[in-house]
Amino acid sequence: MELQASSGNQIREVRSGGSYIGQSDLRVLFNLPPTADTSHLVINIRWPNGDKQTLNQIALDKYSKVEEPR
């Protein structure tokens, strides 16, 4: 996942799995400085199958569930 913001871009990688019994945390967190312009945030996602998805209307200060399109 890549967040594009006026304060710069941030990239996060999500990996499922982890160990025999456990699973890695699938949540992705981005941190923005208090002075960042949040009116033009864009998240670009590249799914494991190669598809790309862009999210433009992003709620701040909360978790949003995003699922791979079928």
Number of C-alpha atoms within 10 A of each C-alpha: 17 16 19 15 17 14 13 9 13 14 13 12 10 12 10 9 12 10 8 6 6 8 11 11 11 11 9 12 10 12 8 14 8 7 8 13 12 16 11 12 19 17 18 15 20 14 14 8 7 8 10 13 14 13 12 12 11 15 10 10 9 8 11 11 6 8 7 12 8 3
